[in-house]
Amino acid sequence: MRIFDPHIHMTSRTTDDYRAMYDAGVRALVEPSFWLGQPRTSPASFFDYFDALLGWEPFRASQYGIAHHCTLALNPKEANDPRCTPVLEALPRYLAKDSVVAVGEIGYDSMTPAEDHALAAQLQLAADHGLPALVHTPHRDKLAGLHRTLDVVRESALAPELVLLDHLNETTVKDALDSGCWAGFSIYPDTKMDEDRMITVLRNHGTDRILVNSAADWGKSDPLKTRKVADTMLKAGFDEDDVDKVLWRNPVAFYGRSGRLQLGTTAPGSLHEGNSILRGGE
Ligand SMILES: [Zn+2]
């Protein structure tokens, strides 16, 4: 089984996670830039973080046989912080980098006017750079948040087939798919979507344009949720081709629109050699 996790924050995860993900079948992932939990105090904090997503984290992933790509953006929460918004002016030079496969995560957190501005500006940046966009939908007031997001997407220069709407659930999946966008589901240990609810969504809506991710980060989360959904699909009567479509071909098709996915055959690098490089970097 081959698995592509289209949304996971590896900066917050350990090398044990990389090893367990490889053993579970994960061969590729996309790491969106996001909020650190601690507010950033200047745009320079973004630059160091973006550089880590472009350099250090792909190296770490490669030691465990996993292809690493990223999406870069001003995240929805920090779109409200005037100390952070100047990063928008610097984004174009980062979006030109080879391993950036989308602009993201962008979207709404509290649905403020500042978030309206950042979302519209970054959808335009995606269109300007020929990149797709990863759009986070709010965790509170989900359906209103989705509709407001879709209004901004419709007014943007970006075609819906270049937009992935993420963190969907049963209340938002139909309108998301009807819009022509791709539909992402984050599977969490004990809140929001779980494996069984995901199976029901797949039964009711099919497998076209649907992606599943772990969204694992520094909070309570599980980087093996993609594999757990795959196993639950097989137990529920979906076949291996369905699993491959949802867990591999759909994310490859979506992020492949960037023209930048590099999915050569990956094997774990020499862990011994990797560790000596890690020590050298300390
Ligand atoms: Zn995220």
py3Dmol code that shows the C-alpha trace and the ligand (Angstrom):
import py3Dmol

protein = """\
ATOM      1  CA  MET A   1       0.000   0.000   0.000  1.00  0.00           C
ATOM      2  CA  ARG A   2       1.332   3.460  -0.895  1.00  0.00           C
ATOM      3  CA  ILE A   3       0.116   6.493   1.025  1.00  0.00           C
ATOM      4  CA  PHE A   4       0.441  10.236   0.390  1.00  0.00           C
ATOM      5  CA  ASP A   5      -0.441  12.373   3.421  1.00  0.00           C
ATOM      6  CA  PRO A   6      -1.535  15.666   1.832  1.00  0.00           C
ATOM      7  CA  HIS A   7      -1.506  17.696   5.080  1.00  0.00           C
ATOM      8  CA  ILE A   8       0.835  17.046   8.003  1.00  0.00           C
ATOM      9  CA  HIS A   9       3.073  19.340  10.084  1.00  0.00           C
ATOM     10  CA  MET A  10       6.264  17.309  10.407  1.00  0.00           C
ATOM     11  CA  THR A  11       8.188  20.175  12.034  1.00  0.00           C
ATOM     12  CA  SER A  12       6.190  19.259  15.152  1.00  0.00           C
ATOM     13  CA  ARG A  13       6.852  15.505  14.872  1.00  0.00           C
ATOM     14  CA  THR A  14       9.693  13.186  15.791  1.00  0.00           C
ATOM     15  CA  THR A  15      11.924  10.856  13.801  1.00  0.00           C
ATOM     16  CA  ASP A  16       9.993   7.957  15.405  1.00  0.00           C
ATOM     17  CA  ASP A  17       6.945   9.305  13.579  1.00  0.00           C
ATOM     18  CA  TYR A  18       8.821   9.357  10.266  1.00  0.00           C
ATOM     19  CA  ARG A  19       9.891   5.744  10.809  1.00  0.00           C
ATOM     20  CA  ALA A  20       6.374   4.592  11.775  1.00  0.00           C
ATOM     21  CA  MET A  21       4.861   6.440   8.807  1.00  0.00           C
ATOM     22  CA  TYR A  22       7.272   4.746   6.408  1.00  0.00           C
ATOM     23  CA  ASP A  23       6.468   1.341   7.940  1.00  0.00           C
ATOM     24  CA  ALA A  24       2.735   2.113   7.485  1.00  0.00           C
ATOM     25  CA  GLY A  25       3.212   2.839   3.769  1.00  0.00           C
ATOM     26  CA  VAL A  26       3.604   6.627   3.710  1.00  0.00           C
ATOM     27  CA  ARG A  27       5.951   7.478   0.822  1.00  0.00           C
ATOM     28  CA  ALA A  28       5.100  11.154   0.260  1.00  0.00           C
ATOM     29  CA  LEU A  29       3.619  14.061   2.177  1.00  0.00           C
ATOM     30  CA  VAL A  30       2.849  17.762   1.944  1.00  0.00           C
ATOM     31  CA  GLU A  31       3.647  20.008   4.893  1.00  0.00           C
ATOM     32  CA  PRO A  32       1.623  23.239   4.879  1.00  0.00           C
ATOM     33  CA  SER A  33       3.029  26.234   6.710  1.00  0.00           C
ATOM     34  CA  PHE A  34       0.869  27.119   9.705  1.00  0.00           C
ATOM     35  CA  TRP A  35       0.640  28.802  13.075  1.00  0.00           C
ATOM     36  CA  LEU A  36       3.342  27.797  15.566  1.00  0.00           C
ATOM     37  CA  GLY A  37       1.028  27.911  18.579  1.00  0.00           C
ATOM     38  CA  GLN A  38       3.134  30.794  19.857  1.00  0.00           C
ATOM     39  CA  PRO A  39       2.449  34.075  18.019  1.00  0.00           C
ATOM     40  CA  ARG A  40       5.206  35.251  15.681  1.00  0.00           C
ATOM     41  CA  THR A  41       6.533  38.735  16.374  1.00  0.00           C
ATOM     42  CA  SER A  42       7.929  39.641  12.948  1.00  0.00           C
ATOM     43  CA  PRO A  43       8.015  38.541   9.302  1.00  0.00           C
ATOM     44  CA  ALA A  44      11.589  37.281   9.832  1.00  0.00           C
ATOM     45  CA  SER A  45      10.135  34.455  11.916  1.00  0.00           C
ATOM     46  CA  PHE A  46       8.260  33.271   8.815  1.00  0.00           C
ATOM     47  CA  PHE A  47      11.402  33.355   6.700  1.00  0.00           C
ATOM     48  CA  ASP A  48      13.326  31.012   8.994  1.00  0.00           C
ATOM     49  CA  TYR A  49      10.298  28.712   9.149  1.00  0.00           C
ATOM     50  CA  PHE A  50       9.828  28.708   5.355  1.00  0.00           C
ATOM     51  CA  ASP A  51      13.539  27.939   4.910  1.00  0.00           C
ATOM     52  CA  ALA A  52      13.182  24.978   7.286  1.00  0.00           C
ATOM     53  CA  LEU A  53      10.227  23.649   5.247  1.00  0.00           C
ATOM     54  CA  LEU A  54      12.286  24.026   2.075  1.00  0.00           C
ATOM     55  CA  GLY A  55      15.578  22.632   3.347  1.00  0.00           C
ATOM     56  CA  TRP A  56      15.837  20.920   6.688  1.00  0.00           C
ATOM     57  CA  GLU A  57      12.505  19.069   6.789  1.00  0.00           C
ATOM     58  CA  PRO A  58      12.831  17.507   3.278  1.00  0.00           C
ATOM     59  CA  PHE A  59      16.280  16.299   4.344  1.00  0.00           C
ATOM     60  CA  ARG A  60      14.886  14.765   7.521  1.00  0.00           C
ATOM     61  CA  ALA A  61      12.049  13.089   5.549  1.00  0.00           C
ATOM     62  CA  SER A  62      14.493  11.720   2.978  1.00  0.00           C
ATOM     63  CA  GLN A  63      16.369   9.882   5.728  1.00  0.00           C
ATOM     64  CA  TYR A  64      13.181   7.863   6.238  1.00  0.00           C
ATOM     65  CA  GLY A  65      12.322   7.267   2.575  1.00  0.00           C
ATOM     66  CA  ILE A  66       9.547   9.862   2.379  1.00  0.00           C
ATOM     67  CA  ALA A  67       9.247  12.559  -0.313  1.00  0.00           C
ATOM     68  CA  HIS A  68       8.562  15.956   1.285  1.00  0.00           C
ATOM     69  CA  HIS A  69       6.900  18.951  -0.385  1.00  0.00           C
ATOM     70  CA  CYS A  70       5.414  22.042   1.217  1.00  0.00           C
ATOM     71  CA  THR A  71       2.839  24.783   0.832  1.00  0.00           C
ATOM     72  CA  LEU A  72       3.696  28.314   1.983  1.00  0.00           C
ATOM     73  CA  ALA A  73       1.454  31.190   3.047  1.00  0.00           C
ATOM     74  CA  LEU A  74       0.393  33.600   5.739  1.00  0.00           C
ATOM     75  CA  ASN A  75      -1.897  31.355   7.840  1.00  0.00           C
ATOM     76  CA  PRO A  76      -5.502  32.398   8.627  1.00  0.00           C
ATOM     77  CA  LYS A  77      -4.946  33.091  12.328  1.00  0.00           C
ATOM     78  CA  GLU A  78      -1.931  35.351  11.833  1.00  0.00           C
ATOM     79  CA  ALA A  79      -3.639  37.194   8.993  1.00  0.00           C
ATOM     80  CA  ASN A  80      -5.114  39.238  11.867  1.00  0.00           C
ATOM     81  CA  ASP A  81      -1.739  40.286  13.291  1.00  0.00           C
ATOM     82  CA  PRO A  82      -0.149  43.431  11.795  1.00  0.00           C
ATOM     83  CA  ARG A  83       3.269  42.165  12.920  1.00  0.00           C
ATOM     84  CA  CYS A  84       2.833  39.230  10.499  1.00  0.00           C
ATOM     85  CA  THR A  85       0.979  40.555   7.445  1.00  0.00           C
ATOM     86  CA  PRO A  86       4.092  42.078   5.767  1.00  0.00           C
ATOM     87  CA  VAL A  87       5.104  38.490   4.953  1.00  0.00           C
ATOM     88  CA  LEU A  88       2.641  38.740   2.045  1.00  0.00           C
ATOM     89  CA  GLU A  89       5.103  41.006   0.218  1.00  0.00           C
ATOM     90  CA  ALA A  90       7.909  38.450   0.559  1.00  0.00           C
ATOM     91  CA  LEU A  91       5.850  35.394  -0.430  1.00  0.00           C
ATOM     92  CA  PRO A  92       6.436  35.625  -4.207  1.00  0.00           C
ATOM     93  CA  ARG A  93      10.140  34.849  -3.898  1.00  0.00           C
ATOM     94  CA  TYR A  94       9.352  31.767  -1.774  1.00  0.00           C
ATOM     95  CA  LEU A  95       6.573  30.556  -4.066  1.00  0.00           C
ATOM     96  CA  ALA A  96       9.143  30.340  -6.857  1.00  0.00           C
ATOM     97  CA  LYS A  97      10.975  27.492  -5.053  1.00  0.00           C
ATOM     98  CA  ASP A  98      10.856  24.007  -6.594  1.00  0.00           C
ATOM     99  CA  SER A  99       9.346  22.056  -3.696  1.00  0.00           C
ATOM    100  CA  VAL A 100       6.445  24.465  -3.108  1.00  0.00           C
ATOM    101  CA  VAL A 101       3.389  22.689  -4.520  1.00  0.00           C
ATOM    102  CA  ALA A 102       0.637  25.103  -3.429  1.00  0.00           C
ATOM    103  CA  VAL A 103      -0.145  28.325  -1.593  1.00  0.00           C
ATOM    104  CA  GLY A 104      -1.418  27.345   1.866  1.00  0.00           C
ATOM    105  CA  GLU A 105      -2.787  26.989   4.315  1.00  0.00           C
ATOM    106  CA  ILE A 106      -4.933  30.018   3.702  1.00  0.00           C
ATOM    107  CA  GLY A 107      -8.601  30.594   4.532  1.00  0.00           C
ATOM    108  CA  TYR A 108     -10.682  31.629   7.505  1.00  0.00           C
ATOM    109  CA  ASP A 109     -10.149  31.303  11.224  1.00  0.00           C
ATOM    110  CA  SER A 110     -12.495  33.880  12.804  1.00  0.00           C
ATOM    111  CA  MET A 111     -13.850  35.298   9.499  1.00  0.00           C
ATOM    112  CA  THR A 112     -12.551  38.849   9.989  1.00  0.00           C
ATOM    113  CA  PRO A 113     -12.034  41.527   7.307  1.00  0.00           C
ATOM    114  CA  ALA A 114      -8.253  41.032   7.660  1.00  0.00           C
ATOM    115  CA  GLU A 115      -8.755  37.352   6.835  1.00  0.00           C
ATOM    116  CA  ASP A 116     -10.905  38.313   3.806  1.00  0.00           C
ATOM    117  CA  HIS A 117      -8.019  40.404   2.531  1.00  0.00           C
ATOM    118  CA  ALA A 118      -5.313  37.776   3.132  1.00  0.00           C
ATOM    119  CA  LEU A 119      -7.395  35.016   1.517  1.00  0.00           C
ATOM    120  CA  ALA A 120      -8.169  37.026  -1.615  1.00  0.00           C
ATOM    121  CA  ALA A 121      -4.580  38.281  -1.930  1.00  0.00           C
ATOM    122  CA  GLN A 122      -3.145  34.779  -1.601  1.00  0.00           C
ATOM    123  CA  LEU A 123      -5.597  33.194  -4.069  1.00  0.00           C
ATOM    124  CA  GLN A 124      -4.326  35.826  -6.500  1.00  0.00           C
ATOM    125  CA  LEU A 125      -0.714  34.890  -5.663  1.00  0.00           C
ATOM    126  CA  ALA A 126      -1.549  31.246  -6.437  1.00  0.00           C
ATOM    127  CA  ALA A 127      -3.038  32.235  -9.793  1.00  0.00           C
ATOM    128  CA  ASP A 128      -0.008  34.433 -10.560  1.00  0.00           C
ATOM    129  CA  HIS A 129       2.395  31.558  -9.833  1.00  0.00           C
ATOM    130  CA  GLY A 130       0.411  28.790 -11.546  1.00  0.00           C
ATOM    131  CA  LEU A 131      -0.027  27.020  -8.221  1.00  0.00           C
ATOM    132  CA  PRO A 132      -3.003  25.346  -6.542  1.00  0.00           C
ATOM    133  CA  ALA A 133      -4.251  26.577  -3.156  1.00  0.00           C
ATOM    134  CA  LEU A 134      -4.791  24.685   0.100  1.00  0.00           C
ATOM    135  CA  VAL A 135      -7.693  26.350   1.889  1.00  0.00           C
ATOM    136  CA  HIS A 136      -8.360  25.670   5.564  1.00  0.00           C
ATOM    137  CA  THR A 137     -12.058  25.888   6.510  1.00  0.00           C
ATOM    138  CA  PRO A 138     -12.862  27.172  10.001  1.00  0.00           C
ATOM    139  CA  HIS A 139     -13.384  24.758  12.876  1.00  0.00           C
ATOM    140  CA  ARG A 140     -16.248  26.842  14.281  1.00  0.00           C
ATOM    141  CA  ASP A 141     -19.413  27.709  12.325  1.00  0.00           C
ATOM    142  CA  LYS A 142     -18.286  25.377   9.535  1.00  0.00           C
ATOM    143  CA  LEU A 143     -21.057  25.773   6.967  1.00  0.00           C
ATOM    144  CA  ALA A 144     -21.089  29.585   7.097  1.00  0.00           C
ATOM    145  CA  GLY A 145     -17.290  29.487   6.882  1.00  0.00           C
ATOM    146  CA  LEU A 146     -17.401  27.246   3.833  1.00  0.00           C
ATOM    147  CA  HIS A 147     -19.923  29.475   2.046  1.00  0.00           C
ATOM    148  CA  ARG A 148     -17.895  32.609   2.732  1.00  0.00           C
ATOM    149  CA  THR A 149     -14.772  30.762   1.492  1.00  0.00           C
ATOM    150  CA  LEU A 150     -16.539  29.676  -1.701  1.00  0.00           C
ATOM    151  CA  ASP A 151     -17.683  33.269  -2.366  1.00  0.00           C
ATOM    152  CA  VAL A 152     -14.059  34.440  -2.262  1.00  0.00           C
ATOM    153  CA  VAL A 153     -12.876  31.508  -4.415  1.00  0.00           C
ATOM    154  CA  ARG A 154     -15.547  32.300  -7.020  1.00  0.00           C
ATOM    155  CA  GLU A 155     -14.423  35.933  -7.177  1.00  0.00           C
ATOM    156  CA  SER A 156     -10.773  34.888  -7.526  1.00  0.00           C
ATOM    157  CA  ALA A 157      -8.737  34.196 -10.652  1.00  0.00           C
ATOM    158  CA  LEU A 158      -8.125  30.612  -9.500  1.00  0.00           C
ATOM    159  CA  ALA A 159     -10.214  27.795 -11.061  1.00  0.00           C
ATOM    160  CA  PRO A 160     -12.049  25.583  -8.536  1.00  0.00           C
ATOM    161  CA  GLU A 161     -10.117  22.490  -9.699  1.00  0.00           C
ATOM    162  CA  LEU A 162      -6.996  24.216  -8.330  1.00  0.00           C
ATOM    163  CA  VAL A 163      -8.502  24.619  -4.857  1.00  0.00           C
ATOM    164  CA  LEU A 164      -8.436  22.035  -2.052  1.00  0.00           C
ATOM    165  CA  LEU A 165     -10.916  22.828   0.740  1.00  0.00           C
ATOM    166  CA  ASP A 166      -9.661  21.152   3.894  1.00  0.00           C
ATOM    167  CA  HIS A 167     -11.011  20.103   7.313  1.00  0.00           C
ATOM    168  CA  LEU A 168     -14.424  19.291   5.848  1.00  0.00           C
ATOM    169  CA  ASN A 169     -17.068  17.136   7.531  1.00  0.00           C
ATOM    170  CA  GLU A 170     -20.559  15.761   6.837  1.00  0.00           C
ATOM    171  CA  THR A 171     -22.114  19.233   6.925  1.00  0.00           C
ATOM    172  CA  THR A 172     -19.763  20.774   4.353  1.00  0.00           C
ATOM    173  CA  VAL A 173     -18.828  17.936   1.969  1.00  0.00           C
ATOM    174  CA  LYS A 174     -21.718  18.289  -0.474  1.00  0.00           C
ATOM    175  CA  ASP A 175     -21.386  22.022  -1.091  1.00  0.00           C
ATOM    176  CA  ALA A 176     -17.586  21.658  -1.321  1.00  0.00           C
ATOM    177  CA  LEU A 177     -17.801  18.968  -4.019  1.00  0.00           C
ATOM    178  CA  ASP A 178     -20.607  20.779  -5.880  1.00  0.00           C
ATOM    179  CA  SER A 179     -18.321  23.828  -6.167  1.00  0.00           C
ATOM    180  CA  GLY A 180     -15.826  21.860  -8.292  1.00  0.00           C
ATOM    181  CA  CYS A 181     -13.098  22.151  -5.656  1.00  0.00           C
ATOM    182  CA  TRP A 182     -11.256  19.192  -4.134  1.00  0.00           C
ATOM    183  CA  ALA A 183     -12.424  18.015  -0.708  1.00  0.00           C
ATOM    184  CA  GLY A 184      -9.984  17.305   2.142  1.00  0.00           C
ATOM    185  CA  PHE A 185     -10.780  15.518   5.420  1.00  0.00           C
ATOM    186  CA  SER A 186      -8.566  15.644   8.497  1.00  0.00           C
ATOM    187  CA  ILE A 187      -8.877  12.570  10.702  1.00  0.00           C
ATOM    188  CA  TYR A 188      -8.199  13.245  14.383  1.00  0.00           C
ATOM    189  CA  PRO A 189      -7.935  10.950  17.430  1.00  0.00           C
ATOM    190  CA  ASP A 190     -10.994  12.153  19.342  1.00  0.00           C
ATOM    191  CA  THR A 191     -12.527  15.263  17.856  1.00  0.00           C
ATOM    192  CA  LYS A 192     -13.872  16.152  14.422  1.00  0.00           C
ATOM    193  CA  MET A 193     -13.716  13.402  11.771  1.00  0.00           C
ATOM    194  CA  ASP A 194     -12.819   9.802  12.632  1.00  0.00           C
ATOM    195  CA  GLU A 195     -12.257   6.726  10.439  1.00  0.00           C
ATOM    196  CA  ASP A 196     -15.831   5.418  10.604  1.00  0.00           C
ATOM    197  CA  ARG A 197     -17.376   8.788   9.777  1.00  0.00           C
ATOM    198  CA  MET A 198     -14.925   9.043   6.854  1.00  0.00           C
ATOM    199  CA  ILE A 199     -16.150   5.681   5.496  1.00  0.00           C
ATOM    200  CA  THR A 200     -19.728   6.989   5.576  1.00  0.00           C
ATOM    201  CA  VAL A 201     -18.667  10.110   3.663  1.00  0.00           C
ATOM    202  CA  LEU A 202     -16.963   7.916   1.029  1.00  0.00           C
ATOM    203  CA  ARG A 203     -20.053   5.687   0.745  1.00  0.00           C
ATOM    204  CA  ASN A 204     -22.336   8.689   0.296  1.00  0.00           C
ATOM    205  CA  HIS A 205     -20.141  10.844  -1.953  1.00  0.00           C
ATOM    206  CA  GLY A 206     -17.791   8.433  -3.776  1.00  0.00           C
ATOM    207  CA  THR A 207     -14.024   8.760  -4.125  1.00  0.00           C
ATOM    208  CA  ASP A 208     -13.669  11.462  -6.801  1.00  0.00           C
ATOM    209  CA  ARG A 209     -11.757  14.608  -5.673  1.00  0.00           C
ATOM    210  CA  ILE A 210     -11.634  13.383  -2.053  1.00  0.00           C
ATOM    211  CA  LEU A 211      -8.398  13.468  -0.015  1.00  0.00           C
ATOM    212  CA  VAL A 212      -7.722  12.217   3.512  1.00  0.00           C
ATOM    213  CA  ASN A 213      -5.008  13.581   5.802  1.00  0.00           C
ATOM    214  CA  SER A 214      -3.830  13.279   9.397  1.00  0.00           C
ATOM    215  CA  ALA A 215      -3.220  17.033   9.867  1.00  0.00           C
ATOM    216  CA  ALA A 216      -0.885  15.880  12.640  1.00  0.00           C
ATOM    217  CA  ASP A 217       0.838  18.776  14.401  1.00  0.00           C
ATOM    218  CA  TRP A 218       1.863  19.807  17.940  1.00  0.00           C
ATOM    219  CA  GLY A 219      -1.620  19.065  19.293  1.00  0.00           C
ATOM    220  CA  LYS A 220      -3.205  15.704  20.031  1.00  0.00           C
ATOM    221  CA  SER A 221      -3.070  14.017  16.656  1.00  0.00           C
ATOM    222  CA  ASP A 222      -1.935  10.794  14.969  1.00  0.00           C
ATOM    223  CA  PRO A 223       0.388  10.709  11.940  1.00  0.00           C
ATOM    224  CA  LEU A 224      -0.833   7.173  11.086  1.00  0.00           C
ATOM    225  CA  LYS A 225      -4.486   8.192  10.572  1.00  0.00           C
ATOM    226  CA  THR A 226      -4.102   7.922   6.783  1.00  0.00           C
ATOM    227  CA  ARG A 227      -3.198   4.226   7.107  1.00  0.00           C
ATOM    228  CA  LYS A 228      -6.021   3.684   9.606  1.00  0.00           C
ATOM    229  CA  VAL A 229      -8.524   5.100   7.104  1.00  0.00           C
ATOM    230  CA  ALA A 230      -7.085   2.810   4.404  1.00  0.00           C
ATOM    231  CA  ASP A 231      -7.477  -0.260   6.645  1.00  0.00           C
ATOM    232  CA  THR A 232     -11.001   0.788   7.633  1.00  0.00           C
ATOM    233  CA  MET A 233     -11.916   1.241   3.954  1.00  0.00           C
ATOM    234  CA  LEU A 234     -10.755  -2.310   3.151  1.00  0.00           C
ATOM    235  CA  LYS A 235     -12.716  -3.741   6.099  1.00  0.00           C
ATOM    236  CA  ALA A 236     -15.799  -1.836   4.939  1.00  0.00           C
ATOM    237  CA  GLY A 237     -15.671  -3.406   1.474  1.00  0.00           C
ATOM    238  CA  PHE A 238     -13.774  -0.824  -0.583  1.00  0.00           C
ATOM    239  CA  ASP A 239     -11.126  -2.472  -2.773  1.00  0.00           C
ATOM    240  CA  GLU A 240      -7.405  -1.777  -3.059  1.00  0.00           C
ATOM    241  CA  ASP A 241      -7.920   0.419  -6.108  1.00  0.00           C
ATOM    242  CA  ASP A 242     -10.326   2.657  -4.141  1.00  0.00           C
ATOM    243  CA  VAL A 243      -7.744   2.934  -1.356  1.00  0.00           C
ATOM    244  CA  ASP A 244      -4.967   3.760  -3.813  1.00  0.00           C
ATOM    245  CA  LYS A 245      -7.156   6.418  -5.416  1.00  0.00           C
ATOM    246  CA  VAL A 246      -8.051   8.221  -2.177  1.00  0.00           C
ATOM    247  CA  LEU A 247      -4.703   7.792  -0.390  1.00  0.00           C
ATOM    248  CA  TRP A 248      -2.335   8.223  -3.349  1.00  0.00           C
ATOM    249  CA  ARG A 249      -3.703   9.114  -6.791  1.00  0.00           C
ATOM    250  CA  ASN A 250      -6.022  11.931  -5.672  1.00  0.00           C
ATOM    251  CA  PRO A 251      -3.336  13.870  -3.755  1.00  0.00           C
ATOM    252  CA  VAL A 252      -0.874  13.254  -6.598  1.00  0.00           C
ATOM    253  CA  ALA A 253      -3.424  14.589  -9.105  1.00  0.00           C
ATOM    254  CA  PHE A 254      -4.174  17.691  -7.032  1.00  0.00           C
ATOM    255  CA  TYR A 255      -0.645  18.741  -6.054  1.00  0.00           C
ATOM    256  CA  GLY A 256       0.628  17.537  -9.443  1.00  0.00           C
ATOM    257  CA  ARG A 257      -1.127  20.589 -10.885  1.00  0.00           C
ATOM    258  CA  SER A 258       1.856  22.569  -9.589  1.00  0.00           C
ATOM    259  CA  GLY A 259       4.108  20.699 -12.051  1.00  0.00           C
ATOM    260  CA  ARG A 260       6.560  20.307  -9.175  1.00  0.00           C
ATOM    261  CA  LEU A 261       5.869  16.941  -7.516  1.00  0.00           C
ATOM    262  CA  GLN A 262       8.994  14.782  -7.331  1.00  0.00           C
ATOM    263  CA  LEU A 263       7.963  11.213  -6.567  1.00  0.00           C
ATOM    264  CA  GLY A 264      10.925   9.088  -7.589  1.00  0.00           C
ATOM    265  CA  THR A 265      11.325   5.725  -5.935  1.00  0.00           C
ATOM    266  CA  THR A 266      12.370   6.567  -2.430  1.00  0.00           C
ATOM    267  CA  ALA A 267      14.167   4.237  -0.065  1.00  0.00           C
ATOM    268  CA  PRO A 268      15.211   5.163   3.429  1.00  0.00           C
ATOM    269  CA  GLY A 269      18.564   6.926   3.389  1.00  0.00           C
ATOM    270  CA  SER A 270      21.430   5.595   5.432  1.00  0.00           C
ATOM    271  CA  LEU A 271      20.180   6.282   8.938  1.00  0.00           C
ATOM    272  CA  HIS A 272      23.684   6.028  10.304  1.00  0.00           C
ATOM    273  CA  GLU A 273      24.944   8.632   7.874  1.00  0.00           C
ATOM    274  CA  GLY A 274      21.879  10.789   8.561  1.00  0.00           C
ATOM    275  CA  ASN A 275      22.523  10.714  12.270  1.00  0.00           C
ATOM    276  CA  SER A 276      26.108  11.843  11.866  1.00  0.00           C
ATOM    277  CA  ILE A 277      24.880  14.770   9.745  1.00  0.00           C
ATOM    278  CA  LEU A 278      22.290  15.539  12.416  1.00  0.00           C
ATOM    279  CA  ARG A 279      24.954  15.589  15.074  1.00  0.00           C
ATOM    280  CA  GLY A 280      27.081  17.859  12.915  1.00  0.00           C
ATOM    281  CA  GLY A 281      24.204  20.315  12.758  1.00  0.00           C
ATOM    282  CA  GLU A 282      23.689  20.576  16.502  1.00  0.00           C
TER     283      GLU A 282
END
"""
ligand_1 = """\
1
ZN
Zn -2.723 22.234 9.249
"""
view = py3Dmol.view(width=600, height=400)
view.addModel(protein, "pdb")
view.setStyle({"model": 0}, {"cartoon": {"style": "trace"}})
view.addModel(ligand_1, "xyz")
view.setStyle({"model": 1}, {"stick": {}})
view.zoomTo()
view.show()
